[in-house]
Amino acid sequence: MHADELKQNFTKRYVLAILLIALLSSAAFYILHFALSFSDSSAVVINISGQQRMLSQRIVSQSQQYYFYSFDKKSEKEVQEIRSALYESMEEMRDANERLSSGKLSNGSNVEISNEIRELYFGQIQLKIKIDEYLTLVDCLLHTKTKQEAEVILETLILSSDAILPFLNTVVAQYQHESEERLTMIYNLEFTAWTLTLFVLMLEVIFIFQPMGNKIRELFQKVVWNRHNLLQEIEIRTLSLEQANEKLAHLASHDPLTGLKNRLNLEEELAGLIKHYKIHHLPYAVVMLDIDWFKKINDTYGHDAGDFVLCELSEIFLTSVRPQDSVYRAGGEEFVIVFNRITQEQAVNKSEKIRQRIQEHRFVYNEHEFDITISAGVYHPDIIEIDTIQEVLKLADNALYEAKRSGRNKIVAVHKELLEVP
């Protein structure tokens, strides 16, 4: 068998196996989704039907309380409280009646109304109408003015409650019965899907994977490997892969233009400094720097000139910090310097020296000379201890924003007023 024929044969077998597994997985997913959806809907509808039954009894009790409170010279506050509670119960029961009779549940899903339930609500019994009439009686009680009328309505209401209670019990029992029947059906479907899956997997092993394994074993028996050349090739490829991985790791963690560490490195190393400060109280400072009016350089002289300024500034930053400090390009014209084991005063002084050095530096590109200045915000944990990277950078950025807002070309340290800035 030629290599192309072997490839086609294996591909067909593999694709067939994958399709069968995909079909079985889809069927299992559908059954599980159906089971979960039904379980949620069943729980909701049973809960609503039980709530409706409970509300019918609560409304009778509250109606009796309202009757005695209204005509027993109770305080107006007590009467209003029981009246409000009764209105709330009526609305809940009216809502439950509507949902149970229509199948539109409160969670946004719909449940199919069975013939038995439909017969209870809309057939000879007319349970939906009975409940509406029952609630209408309650409304009449709330609006009656005389004790004699209220007494007659209350008696009618009690009789109506006793009359619909058995039907409400029937609704609850019917929904529970239907739920149990559907759960049994779902269990049977799950068992069938599980059995079918095992059967199909067994067939795949016998008719697809076992012949493939036999053919692979035959091929290995016919091939004579040159061990020395193979190991040498593997070694060369491994070395190339390691070099490629190192290059990719460097590209992922450094800015390609300036060669500085990028924001990924900043967040990882800053997390370590925050942790060490919390445990060992080792001081550090985060300085967020931004080039003033950088957009004008790009707009006037082009992006090549802007790239030159960024690279030149990066060199100044690197030669202005100590070996234990780090410089990052956070993005665009924004840089971050992290000073390790330094007081707040020292951090501000070093930042000021860097600002002065940049202000005095001659930036010359294609016979064009630029006057470059920076603004910076300085955060130090001695001002306030922060546990998260985002909050540290936010405070430094707030200080930078204040430096920009107050005229640029200056260093602003985080102070108490900035802590209140949202």
matplotlib code that plots the C-alpha trace (Angstrom):
import matplotlib.pyplot as plt

x = [0.0, 1.4, 1.8, -1.0, -3.4, -2.4, -3.0, -6.4, -7.4, -6.3, -8.0, -11.3, -11.3, -10.3, -12.9, -15.5, -14.5, -14.6, -18.0, -19.5, -18.0, -19.3, -22.8, -22.8, -21.4, -24.1, -26.8, -25.5, -25.2, -28.8, -30.1, -28.2, -29.4, -32.9, -32.7, -31.3, -33.8, -36.7, -35.4, -35.3, -38.8, -40.2, -38.8, -40.2, -43.7, -44.0, -42.9, -45.4, -48.3, -47.4, -47.1, -50.6, -52.0, -50.3, -51.4, -55.1, -54.9, -52.9, -55.4, -58.2, -56.3, -55.3, -58.9, -60.2, -57.5, -58.5, -62.2, -61.5, -59.0, -61.3, -64.3, -62.7, -61.3, -57.8, -55.3, -55.2, -51.6, -52.4, -55.3, -53.1, -50.4, -52.8, -54.4, -51.0, -50.1, -53.4, -52.9, -49.4, -50.7, -53.5, -51.0, -48.8, -51.7, -53.0, -49.5, -49.2, -52.6, -51.7, -48.3, -49.7, -52.6, -50.4, -47.2, -45.1, -42.8, -41.1, -37.6, -38.4, -38.9, -42.1, -43.6, -45.9, -49.4, -50.7, -54.3, -55.0, -53.8, -55.6, -58.8, -58.4, -58.0, -60.2, -62.4, -65.5, -63.9, -62.8, -60.2, -58.7, -62.0, -62.7, -59.4, -60.1, -63.6, -62.0, -59.6, -62.5, -64.2, -61.1, -61.1, -64.7, -63.9, -61.2, -63.6, -66.8, -67.8, -70.2, -69.5, -72.6, -71.5, -68.0, -69.3, -71.3, -68.3, -65.9, -68.2, -68.5, -64.7, -64.1, -66.5, -64.8, -61.4, -62.5, -64.0, -60.9, -58.4, -58.9, -58.4, -55.2, -54.0, -54.8, -52.8, -49.7, -50.1, -50.6, -47.5, -45.5, -46.8, -45.9, -42.4, -41.8, -42.9, -40.6, -37.7, -38.2, -38.3, -35.0, -33.4, -34.3, -32.9, -29.7, -29.3, -30.0, -27.4, -24.9, -25.4, -25.3, -22.1, -20.4, -21.6, -20.4, -17.0, -16.6, -17.4, -14.9, -12.2, -13.0, -13.5, -11.6, -8.8, -7.7, -7.1, -5.3, -3.1, -2.4, -1.4, 0.9, 2.5, 3.2, 4.8, 7.0, 8.2, 9.1, 11.0, 14.7, 15.6, 19.1, 19.5, 22.5, 21.1, 17.7, 19.2, 21.4, 18.4, 16.4, 19.2, 19.5, 15.8, 15.6, 18.4, 16.6, 13.4, 15.0, 16.5, 13.2, 11.4, 14.0, 13.5, 9.7, 9.9, 12.0, 9.7, 6.7, 8.2, 10.0, 9.1, 10.3, 11.1, 13.1, 14.1, 12.7, 10.6, 6.9, 3.8, 3.7, 7.0, 5.9, 2.9, 4.8, 7.7, 5.4, 3.4, 6.6, 7.5, 4.1, 4.3, 7.8, 6.8, 3.8, 6.0, 9.4, 8.5, 11.1, 10.4, 10.0, 8.7, 6.7, 7.3, 4.9, 6.3, 4.8, 6.3, 4.8, 3.3, 4.6, 1.7, 3.1, 6.4, 4.6, 2.3, 5.0, 8.0, 6.5, 6.5, 10.1, 11.1, 8.7, 10.4, 13.8, 12.7, 11.3, 14.6, 16.7, 14.6, 14.8, 18.6, 18.5, 16.2, 18.4, 21.6, 19.9, 18.8, 20.7, 21.3, 18.5, 16.0, 13.9, 12.6, 9.4, 7.6, 4.0, 2.7, 2.8, 4.7, 4.3, 7.1, 7.4, 10.4, 10.4, 13.0, 13.8, 14.7, 14.4, 12.7, 10.0, 12.3, 15.1, 12.6, 11.3, 14.9, 16.0, 12.9, 13.6, 17.2, 15.9, 13.4, 16.2, 18.5, 15.8, 15.0, 18.7, 19.3, 19.6, 17.3, 18.5, 16.9, 17.5, 18.8, 15.7, 16.3, 13.5, 12.9, 11.6, 10.1, 8.4, 5.8, 5.7, 3.8, 5.5, 3.9, 5.6, 3.9, 4.9, 2.1, -0.5, 0.0, -1.8, -2.3, -3.1, -1.1, -4.0, -4.4, -0.7, -0.6, -3.8, -2.4, 0.8, -1.3, -3.4, -0.2, 0.9, -2.4, -2.0, 1.5, 0.0, -2.9, -0.7, 1.6, 3.6, 7.4, 7.2, 7.2, 4.2, 4.3, 1.1, -0.4, -3.5, -5.7, -5.1, -6.3, -9.8, -9.7, -12.1]
y = [0.0, 3.4, 6.3, 8.2, 5.3, 4.6, 8.2, 8.2, 5.0, 6.3, 9.6, 8.0, 5.8, 8.6, 11.0, 8.3, 7.7, 11.4, 11.8, 9.0, 10.4, 13.9, 12.6, 10.7, 13.7, 16.0, 13.5, 13.3, 17.1, 17.5, 15.0, 16.7, 20.2, 18.9, 17.3, 20.5, 22.7, 20.4, 20.1, 23.9, 24.3, 21.5, 23.0, 26.4, 25.2, 22.9, 25.8, 28.2, 25.7, 25.1, 28.8, 29.3, 26.8, 28.5, 31.9, 30.9, 30.0, 33.1, 35.4, 33.9, 34.4, 38.0, 38.7, 37.7, 39.9, 42.8, 42.3, 42.4, 45.2, 47.4, 47.1, 46.6, 50.1, 49.2, 51.9, 53.1, 52.0, 48.4, 48.4, 49.8, 47.2, 44.2, 45.9, 46.2, 42.6, 41.4, 43.3, 41.8, 38.3, 38.9, 40.0, 37.0, 34.6, 36.4, 36.1, 32.4, 31.8, 33.4, 31.6, 28.2, 28.5, 29.8, 27.9, 31.1, 30.9, 33.6, 32.6, 33.5, 29.9, 28.1, 24.8, 22.8, 22.6, 19.0, 18.1, 17.3, 20.7, 22.5, 20.6, 21.8, 25.4, 25.8, 22.7, 21.9, 23.0, 26.4, 26.8, 29.9, 31.6, 30.4, 31.8, 35.1, 35.2, 34.4, 37.3, 39.5, 38.7, 39.8, 43.0, 43.6, 43.0, 45.6, 48.2, 47.5, 50.1, 48.4, 45.6, 43.6, 43.6, 42.7, 39.8, 38.4, 38.7, 37.1, 34.1, 33.7, 34.1, 31.3, 29.0, 29.8, 29.1, 25.7, 25.0, 25.7, 24.2, 20.6, 21.7, 23.6, 20.4, 18.5, 21.0, 20.5, 16.7, 16.7, 18.8, 16.5, 13.4, 14.9, 15.8, 12.3, 10.8, 13.1, 12.4, 8.7, 9.3, 11.3, 8.6, 6.1, 8.3, 8.8, 5.1, 4.4, 7.1, 5.6, 2.0, 3.2, 5.1, 2.1, -0.1, 2.4, 2.8, -1.0, -1.1, 1.6, -0.3, -3.5, -2.1, 1.2, 1.5, -2.2, -2.4, 0.9, -0.4, -3.6, -1.6, 0.7, -2.3, -3.8, -0.5, -0.3, -3.9, -3.1, 0.2, 0.2, 3.2, 4.8, 5.5, 7.7, 10.0, 10.1, 11.1, 13.7, 15.2, 15.3, 17.0, 19.7, 20.3, 20.4, 23.0, 25.1, 24.8, 25.9, 28.9, 29.7, 29.5, 31.8, 34.3, 34.1, 34.4, 37.6, 39.0, 38.3, 40.1, 43.0, 46.0, 45.3, 49.0, 50.0, 46.6, 47.5, 45.2, 45.4, 45.6, 41.8, 41.9, 45.0, 43.3, 40.1, 41.9, 44.5, 41.7, 40.4, 43.8, 44.3, 40.8, 41.5, 44.8, 43.2, 40.4, 42.0, 45.8, 46.2, 49.7, 50.4, 53.1, 53.1, 56.1, 56.5, 58.8, 60.3, 62.4, 65.9, 66.8, 63.6, 63.6, 66.9, 65.2, 62.4, 64.8, 67.3, 65.1, 61.6, 58.4, 57.6, 60.7, 59.6, 56.2, 57.9, 59.9, 56.8, 54.9, 57.9, 58.3, 54.5, 54.8, 57.8, 55.9, 52.8, 54.8, 56.8, 54.0, 51.5, 47.8, 46.8, 49.1, 48.3, 50.3, 49.3, 50.7, 50.5, 51.5, 54.4, 57.3, 55.9, 54.5, 53.0, 52.9, 50.7, 51.7, 48.8, 49.4, 53.1, 55.8, 58.1, 61.1, 59.3, 58.2, 61.7, 63.1, 60.4, 61.1, 64.8, 64.2, 62.1, 64.9, 67.5, 65.3, 64.8, 68.5, 69.3, 66.6, 67.5, 65.3, 65.6, 63.7, 64.4, 67.9, 68.6, 69.3, 68.6, 69.9, 67.0, 67.1, 64.5, 64.5, 61.8, 60.5, 58.7, 56.1, 54.8, 52.4, 54.5, 56.9, 54.1, 50.4, 48.9, 45.2, 45.1, 46.0, 47.8, 50.2, 50.9, 51.8, 53.8, 56.0, 56.6, 57.4, 59.9, 61.6, 61.7, 63.2, 65.9, 66.7, 67.0, 69.1, 71.5, 72.4, 69.4, 68.9, 68.1, 65.3, 64.8, 62.3, 60.5, 62.5, 62.2, 64.2, 61.8, 58.9, 60.3, 60.6, 57.9]
z = [0.0, -1.1, 1.4, -0.2, -0.1, 3.5, 4.4, 2.7, 4.4, 7.8, 7.3, 6.3, 9.4, 11.7, 10.3, 10.6, 14.3, 15.0, 13.4, 15.5, 18.7, 17.8, 17.1, 20.4, 22.3, 20.7, 21.7, 25.2, 25.4, 24.1, 26.7, 29.5, 28.4, 28.1, 31.6, 33.2, 31.4, 32.4, 36.0, 36.3, 34.8, 36.9, 40.1, 39.2, 38.2, 41.3, 43.5, 41.9, 42.3, 45.9, 46.4, 44.9, 47.3, 50.3, 49.1, 49.0, 52.7, 53.6, 51.9, 53.9, 57.1, 56.1, 55.1, 58.5, 60.1, 57.9, 58.8, 62.6, 62.3, 60.2, 62.4, 65.8, 66.1, 65.5, 64.6, 61.1, 60.8, 61.6, 59.2, 56.4, 57.1, 56.9, 53.8, 52.1, 53.0, 51.6, 48.3, 48.0, 48.5, 46.0, 43.3, 44.0, 43.7, 40.5, 39.0, 39.9, 38.4, 35.2, 34.9, 35.8, 33.4, 30.5, 31.1, 31.1, 34.0, 36.0, 34.9, 31.2, 30.1, 29.1, 30.1, 28.1, 29.6, 29.8, 28.9, 32.5, 33.7, 30.9, 31.8, 35.4, 34.5, 31.4, 31.4, 33.4, 36.7, 35.3, 38.0, 36.5, 36.6, 40.2, 41.3, 39.6, 41.3, 44.6, 44.2, 43.2, 46.5, 48.3, 46.4, 47.3, 50.9, 50.8, 49.3, 51.4, 53.9, 56.2, 58.7, 57.6, 53.9, 55.0, 57.1, 54.2, 51.8, 54.3, 54.8, 51.0, 50.7, 53.3, 51.5, 48.1, 49.6, 50.9, 47.5, 45.4, 47.9, 46.7, 43.1, 44.0, 45.7, 42.5, 40.5, 42.8, 42.7, 38.9, 38.3, 40.6, 38.8, 35.4, 36.7, 37.9, 34.6, 32.6, 34.9, 34.3, 30.6, 30.8, 32.9, 30.2, 27.5, 29.5, 30.0, 26.3, 25.3, 27.6, 26.3, 22.7, 23.4, 24.8, 21.9, 19.3, 21.0, 21.0, 17.3, 16.7, 18.5, 16.6, 13.1, 13.0, 15.5, 15.7, 11.9, 12.1, 14.9, 13.0, 9.9, 12.0, 13.6, 10.2, 9.0, 12.0, 11.4, 7.8, 8.5, 9.4, 11.4, 11.2, 15.0, 14.7, 12.1, 13.8, 17.2, 15.5, 13.7, 16.9, 18.7, 16.1, 16.0, 19.8, 19.9, 17.2, 19.1, 22.3, 20.6, 18.9, 22.3, 23.9, 21.1, 21.4, 25.2, 24.8, 22.2, 24.4, 27.4, 25.7, 23.6, 20.0, 19.4, 22.5, 23.9, 27.3, 29.3, 28.6, 30.7, 31.2, 32.9, 34.9, 36.4, 37.3, 39.0, 40.6, 42.2, 43.8, 45.1, 46.7, 48.3, 49.7, 51.1, 52.8, 54.3, 54.8, 54.5, 51.7, 50.2, 46.5, 44.3, 41.0, 38.7, 35.7, 33.1, 29.9, 27.1, 27.0, 23.6, 22.0, 19.4, 17.9, 17.1, 15.2, 13.5, 12.5, 11.7, 11.2, 13.2, 12.5, 14.4, 17.2, 17.3, 17.5, 20.6, 22.2, 21.7, 22.9, 26.0, 26.7, 26.7, 29.1, 31.5, 31.4, 32.1, 34.9, 37.1, 39.4, 38.5, 40.9, 39.3, 36.2, 33.2, 31.3, 28.3, 29.3, 25.9, 23.4, 25.0, 28.5, 30.5, 34.1, 36.3, 39.4, 42.1, 44.4, 48.1, 48.1, 50.3, 49.0, 49.1, 47.2, 44.5, 44.0, 43.8, 41.3, 39.2, 39.3, 38.1, 35.2, 34.3, 34.3, 32.3, 29.6, 29.6, 29.0, 26.4, 22.7, 20.6, 17.0, 14.1, 10.4, 11.3, 13.4, 17.1, 19.6, 23.0, 25.0, 28.5, 30.6, 33.4, 36.0, 39.0, 41.9, 44.1, 47.3, 49.7, 52.7, 51.7, 51.6, 51.3, 48.3, 47.8, 44.1, 41.0, 39.4, 42.4, 42.5, 38.8, 39.2, 42.0, 40.0, 36.9, 39.0, 40.1, 36.5, 35.4, 38.1, 36.8, 33.3, 34.4, 36.4, 33.5, 32.5, 32.8, 36.5, 39.0, 41.3, 44.2, 45.3, 48.2, 50.4, 48.1, 45.3, 47.4, 47.1, 43.3, 41.9]

ax = plt.figure().add_subplot(projection="3d")
ax.plot(x, y, z, "-o")
ax.set_aspect("equal")
plt.show()
